[in-house]
Amino acid sequence: MSATSRVPALAPFRVRSFRFQWPADLATSWAFEMETLILGWYVLVETQSVLMLTVFASLLYIGTLLAPMFGVTGDRIGHRNVLCAMRAVYATLATTLMTFAFTGVLTPVLVLVIAAVMGLVRPSDIGMRAAVVGEIMPAAQLMGAMSIQRTTQDSARIAGALTGAGLVATLGMGPAYLVVASLYASSVLLTLKAGRARARITSAERHVGEAGAKARPRITSAEHRVAEAGAPARSPQTAVFAGNVSARPSPWRDLRAGLAYVWTTPHLLAVMCLAFLLNLTAFPLLYGLLPYVAKEIYRADQTALGYMVAGAAFGALLGSIALSTHGGAIRPARMMIVFCAAWYVMLLVFAHTPHPVGGILVLILAGCAQSMGQVPMAALLLRNSDAQFRGRIMGIRMLAIYGNVPGLLLSGPLIARLGYPITATLYCAVGLGFTLLIAVRWRAHLWRLEAPANTR
């Protein structure tokens, strides 16, 4: 008996495409984490400005507004095809920056320019990954598959952070970026290899069966509301399969249909609001401002920063592993609300922890709470929505990442005026307050046990 048969948590690896997608996502996530740490520290050291650090971090998310169109494109030509093209862009930009570093012409301005171009594409990567998982996995295995897929980010954040800090400290920027470019190139090749099994996976997807049928009557009524709003009720794929290619609506009408679908589906709208709130007030504290905390609060170097990032990622990895084995027993919407609130509490404690060792321990708990809240959120979006809108829904979900931009840009002046602990306290108080408001406003769809969003 194979390991995937004996261990339920490894069941998603029975799907051939997932066996290629997982290492491809792992290589991409590893490169993301190394790149963010290397360039963030470079900008902070070269400019001696926390404002420039927040500008750099914000540039990585400027393409968030384009994420819904990436979702539309994925629904039209295939999510995996879009993912391959995106990762080819990462590899090209990383090679360019590596060349600048080896030739000695790299400056903070060039780093910001390349970060801006990267930021046009990078925010949509996680959404496309999730859409592919939703495409190839039966509903019963979706929570476990999303948990395993999440480990690519968490484990890479640990290894990428520690390796990135060590490579720059010992070898310099050029050799470190050679590793980043190689990881991106590997991810392109693995994603292309996985794409060859797409036809077989699509036919296997038909075995999802009864889980998807339960949501069909409710989704059909939502589609009628979309049609009444002037958006096409017929999917682009349906028009093409019927032999009427000219009937395919424009991408903008597809996007309107996706936005209307989210707006008229209460649990999807609630999740989108919560996702924006988390990106506005929680993610800047956990990731964007850690270089500032390491350098200015703890008076440490990039190695300590690597340990801090790895601590948060280790906690998230523990949460992902727990969900991969016990995810079938949870109530997704309830768990999302509870652990998002717990995440804010841990960030509040971290903001007032004066020593790096204690801070790392708190970051482990914060990372665990983050994972236990984010994985059910992603599974809820994929499981409780129509398959024809999957790419657009995940693209709209990625649109919430735009909250990072005002969150980071506002934090710079606030820290300069009030200091980091008070600024973080303010962010956590606002986040906790609005999380409670969201839970109360949509309690019938997020908290009641009989709600579809809480189906086990």
N, C-alpha and C positions, 0 to 999 in steps of 0.2 A: 504494500500500500504506500502510495507516495506521501510526502510531507504535507502537500496541499490538501490531501484527503483526510489525513489524521488531524490536522490543526485547522479548526474552522476559521481562524483569523487570516489564514493564507488562502482561503477559497478564491478570492479574486484572481490569483495567479494562475488559475486553471484556464483563464482566457488568454489566448496567445498575444493579443494586442496589448494587454495590460503588462505582460512580461517584458515587452519592449518599452512601453510608455513609462513604466516606473523608473528604470535607470536613466531614461532621457530626462524626465522631470528632476531626478536626483542631480544629474550633471548641471542642469540649468539653475536649480536652486543653489547649489554649491557655488557656482560662478556669481550668481546674484549677490550672495552674502559676502564673498570675498571682495567683489567689486565695490559694494557700498561701503564696507569698512575701509578698504584701501584709499578710495577717493575721498571719503568723508574726512579721514584723518589728514590726508594731504592738503585739502582745502583749509582745514582748521589751522594746521601748522604754518602753511605758507601765507595765509591772510591774517592770522591772529584775530579772527572775527567770528563770533557766534552767529552774527547776522548772515555772513557768507555761508556758514555751515547750513543754516536753515534754508537759504536760497538754493544751495546744491540739493538738499533733500527734497525741496519742493519741486525742482525741475524734473526729478525722477517720476513725478506724477502728473505732469502737464497734459499727457495724452489721455488722461482718464476720460475727458469729454468725448474722445473717439471710441471708447470701449464699446458702446452700443452698436456702432457701425461694424466693429470687428465681429460682434455677435451676429449681426445681420449677414455679413459675408460668410461666416461659418455655417449658418443655416442654409445658405444658398450653394456653396461650393464644397462644404465639408469642414468640420472643425479642425481635423487633423491637418488638412492642407494649409489652413491659415496658420496653425501653430508652427509648421515647418518654415513657412516664409518669415514669421516673426523671429524665429531662432537664427535664421540665416542673417538677419539684420544685426542681432546681438553679436554674432561672430565677426561680422565685418567691422563694426564699431570698436570692438575690443582689439582687433588686429591693428586698427588705425591708431588707437591710443598707445598700444604696445610699441608701435614704430616711433611715435613721438617720444616716448620714454627712453628708448634705446639711443635715439639720435640727440637727446639732451635738449630738445626744444619744447618740452612740456611745460605749460604754465597753468595757473588756476583758471584763466579765461578759457583756454582750450578744453580743460576738464569740464567747465560749465557748459560749453557749447556741445560737447559730445554727450554730456548728461541730458541736455535738453532734447537731442535727437533720440537718444535711448528712451527718454521719458514719454515720447510719442507712442511707443509700441509696448514697452514693458508692463504698464498697468493691466493690460488685457491678458497677460500670460496665464495668470491663475484662473481667470474665468474660462479660458479656452480649455485648460486642463480639466476643470470640473465638468464642462460640457461633454468632453470626450468620455469621461468616466460615466456620466449619466447615460451616454449613448450606448455603451457596451455592457453595462451591468444591469442585471435584474433588480427590481425594487427591493427584494428581500436582502440582497447583498450590498445595497448602496451605502448604508452607514459604515459597514466594515471597509468597503472599498475607499470611501472618502477618508476614513481614518488612516488607512495604509498610505493613500496618496499624500495625506498631510505629513506623514513621517519624512517624505522627501524634503519638505521645507524645514522641518524641525531638526532632523539629523544633519542636514547640510548647513544649517545655521550654526550648529555646534562646530562641526569640522571646518566649515568655511571661515568662520570667525577666527578660530585658533590658527588655522593654516595661513590665512591672509595676514594676520598680524606677524606670525613668525617669518613668513617669506619676505615681507617688506623689511623687517628688522635685520634679517641676515643677508638677503640677496639684493634688495633694492626694488624699485618700482618696475623696471623692465622685465626681469625674470618672473616676478610675481604676476605680471599681466600676461606673460606667455602661458602660464598655467590657466588663467581665466579664459583666454582665447581658445586654448585646446579643449577646455570643458564645453564651451559653446559649440565648437565644431563637432564634438562627440554627440551632443544632444541633437544636432540637426540630423546626423546619420542614423541615430537610433529612432528618432521620430519618423523618418522616411521608411525605415525598415518596418516599423509597426503599421504604417499606412497600407502596406501590401495586403494585410489581412482584413481590410475594411469590409469587403463584400461578404466574407464569411461571418464577420461579427454582426453585420447588419441583419443577416438572416437569423443568427442566434438570438438577436434582440427580441425576436417575435415570441420567445419563450417567457418573456416577462409576465404575460397573461393577466391573471385576475387582479394583481395589484394595480396595474395601470387602468383596468376597466372600471374600477371603483370611482375614479376621479373623472371619468369621461362625461357623464351627464352634467356635472357641475361646470366643467370646462366648456362644454358645448354652449351652455347658456351664456357664459362669459364671452365666447366668440360671437354670439348673436349681438351682444351689447357692443362689441368692437365694430361689427359690421354696421350697426346703426349709427355709430360715430363717424362713419365715412371710411373706415379701414377695411381692407379685404378680409373676408372670413375664410377664404380659401388659401391654403398655404402655397408658397411657390413650388414646393416639391410636388404637391397634388396636381398643379397645373401642368408641370412638365411631364409627369408620369402619364397623364391623360393624353399626351401628344399635342398639347396646345401651348407651345413654348411662348408664343406671342402674348398669352394671357398672364404671364408672370408679372406681378406688380413691381414698381420701382423700389429700390432699396429704402427710400425715404418713407414710402407707404408701409413697407415691412416694419420699419422702425416705429412708425405711428401705431401700428397694430400691436407691437410688443409693449409700448408704453401704455396704451389703453388697457391691455390685458392686465398689466401690473396694477394700474390705478383702480380697476374694477374688481380686483381680487384682494379682499382685506388682509389675509395673512401674508401675502407677498408684499403689499404696501407697508405693513408693519415692520417686516424684516428689512426692507430697504431703508426705512427711517432709522432703525436701530443701527444698521451698518454705517450709515452716514455719521451718526452720532459717535460711534466708536472710532471712526477714522478722524473725526474732528478733535476729539478730546483724549483718547486713550493711546492710539498708535504713535502720535508724536512723542509721548512720554516714554514709551517702551523702547522705541527704536531710533527715531530721528534725533533725539537729544542726548542719547547715551554718550557720544563722544564728549559733549560738554560736561556731563556729570563726571566722567572719568578724569578729564583734564583739570577742570576748575573746582569741582567739589571734593573729589578724592585725591587730587594732585598726583595722578598716576599716568602711566604711559600707554601705548597702544596694546601692549600685551595684556594689561589689566582690562582694557576695553574689550579685548577678545574674550576674556573670561566672563565678563558681564553679559555679553551677547550670548555666549555659550550657555551660561546659567539659565537665562530666559528660555533658550531653545531646548535645553534639557528638560525643563519643566513641561514645555509644550509637547515634547516627545513622549514623556510619561503619560500625559493626558491622551495623546493619540493612540498609544498602545492599549491603554485601558478601554478606550472606546472601540478599538478593533476587535476586542474579545467580548465586551459586554454591551456593545452599542444596540443590540437588538432588544434590550430590556428597558430602554430609556424612553421618556416622553420628550421628543426633540424640542418643541417650543418652550416648555417649562424649563428644561435644562439650559437652553440658550439664555433665557432671562436671568435665571439664578446665577449662572457662572459669569455672565457679563457684569453683573453687579459685584460679584466677588473679585473680578479683575480690577475694577476701580478701587476697591478696598485695598488690595495688595499694592497698587500703584501709589495710593496715598501713604501707605506705610513706607514704601521705598523712598518717597520724597523726603521723609524725615529720618532716614537711616544715615548716620554720619560716617560709618566705616564701610570700606569696600567689601569686606568679608560678609558682614551682615547684609549689605546691599545685594550681594550675589545670591544669598539664601532667599531673600525676599523675591528676587527676580525669578527664581525657580518656581515659587508658588504662583507668582503672577503669570508666568508662561503656562503653567498647568491650567489655571483658570481660563486663560485666553483660548487654549485649545479646546477645552471642554465646552466653551460657548460657541466657538467658530465652526467646529465640525458639524454639530447639529444644525446650525444655520444653513450651511451649504447643502446638507442632505435634505433639509426641509424644502429648499428652493427647487432642487432637482426632482424630488419625489412627488411633490404636491403641485406640479405644473404640467402643462401639456408639452409633449415631446417636440412639437413643431415650433414652439417658442423657446426651446431650451437655450440656444445660443444667445438670443436677444435678452432673455432673463438674466443670464450670467453676465452679459455685457452691461446691462443696467445695474446689476449688483456691483460691478467694477466701477461704475460711475460714482458710487458712494466713496470710492477711494479719494475722490477730489477733495473730500473733507480734510485730508492731510495738508493740502496746500494752505488754506487759511489758518488751520491749526498750527502749522509750523511757522508761518510768517508772523502770526500774532504772538507766538511764544517768544520770539527774539526780543522785541521791544519790552514785553512784560518782564522777562527775566532781567534785562538790563535795568529796569526801574524797580521791580519788586523782589528779585532774586528767584532762584529756581524753586525752593520749597513752597513759597507762597503761590507761585504760578501753577505748580503742579496741584496744589490743594484746590485752587480755583477750578482747574480743569476737571478734577475728579468730582467735585461737588456738583458742577453743571452736568457731568455725565451721569452720575447717580440719580439726580433729580429727573432728568429727561427719560432715563431708562424706566423709572417708576411710572412716569406719565404714559409712556408707550404701552407698558404692561396693563395699565388701567384702561386706557382708551380702547385697546383691542383685546380685552380680557376674554371675550367670548371666543376668540379665534386663537389665542395664544396660551391661555391658562386652563380652560375647562378640559377635563380629561377626555370628553367625547369629541373634542374638536379634531378635524382631520390632521391638523398640524401636530397633534400629540399622538397620532397613531404609531404603535410600535412596529 
